[in-house]
Amino acid sequence: IIYLTFNQMEGKKKSDLKLDREWRTPDIESKYEFIEFLGEGTYGQVVKARCKKTGEIYAVKLIKNIFKCVYQARLTYREIFILRKLSEIEENIFTTKLVDIIYPKQFQPSCYKEGDAEMKDETKKGPSGVGETGMMKITFIFIVMEYVQTDFRKLLNSTPKTQLKEEHIITIMYNQLCALNFLHTANIVHRDLKPGNFLIDSTCNVKVCDFGLARVMPHIPSVDKDMKKLQKELYKYTSSSTSHKERKTRLGEFKEMVTSALSDTRKDREKTPRDISSVIMSRWYRSPEVILTYPYYNQGCDIWSLGCIASELVFCCSTYSQLPSFDNRKRFIFQGDSCFPISPAKGLKRSEKNESVSANDQ
């Protein structure tokens, strides 16, 4: 067994927690004691919590504005559906297990502070959040999952850096491949693979989390075969040794190649009941077909993302990264003129969150 030692990668302690007001509902506070703040994104927060009844440690994820629009409701439903199905597989050791789903059964204005005017407005029509129609307005839910010690983002950004040996890197990359193979065998495309969505413990066991953008995909053999042919031509069109101007020209040529190759499989792809989104994952880890905004792609986009993560892991955790001439920006495969995530961390400007894809975004 290969062991890891984590240094200075703890989250914010309970005394430093600055949680959203939704965490103050009695339905969640009565069951869990919040210990650490683990992460935050566009749709909510994740907190390390202890079950008051059993003493077990879990990760609790808050998802806000679940019915803000049809798209957000669909993403929430998919995440819960996929987590439930994967958790039912006894042999599953590659994804975080779903423990419980908690939705607010009662909205009590007294449990909120005086400044929470918006939340009070939602409950003023009747007692316990029941409106004139007798229906309770639910705007958020909590997803309780198993807790894993840390994630790859914290591992790579830890200060001082955790020194990973060659056997650590080999074990981690192998476990990542096993986890991805498990998902693809179940016809699930994650679509948002990045260091923060790979969890890891002290024995280098890897688990995939955050299925908010995942999709269950139909199996289309002809498309799989077609994309394998394009892989041989891909390197010369995306080689980092070329200049930005040359790469831009070559990407245009590659786009024409993809268009021609996919035309032969259009009928097969049209059998898919619903098109998949052309813009999803964080741009640093996007595959070429996603960069070029094609609405039809497959599990290959996850493989590309995993390759980017593997490169980042090797460069950031090797002695090469300690050299004075090493530029941290080189750890990303593609730089582009702008690489803002599609689902950015809280704090980015609004204009940076939904920036359109251009030829300079790589």
Secondary structure, 3 states (H helix, E strand, C coil): CCCCCCCCCCCECHHHCCCCHHHHCHHHHCCEEEEEEEEECCCCEEEEEEECCCCCEEEEEEEECCCCCHHHHHHHHHHHHHHHHHHCCCCCCCECCEEEEECCCCCCHHHCCCCCHHHHHHHCCCHHHECCCCCECCCEEEEEEECCCEEHHHHHHCCCCCCCCHHHHHHHHHHHHHHHHHHHHCCEECCCCCHHHEEECCCCCEEECCCCCCEECCCCHHHHHHHHHHHHHHHHHHCCCCCHHHHHHHHHHHHHHHHHHHHCCHHHHCCCCCCCCCCCCCHHHCCHHHHCCCCCCCCHHHHHHHHHHHHHHHHHCCHHHHCCCCCHHHHCCCCCCCCCCCCCCCCCCHHHHCCCCCCCCC
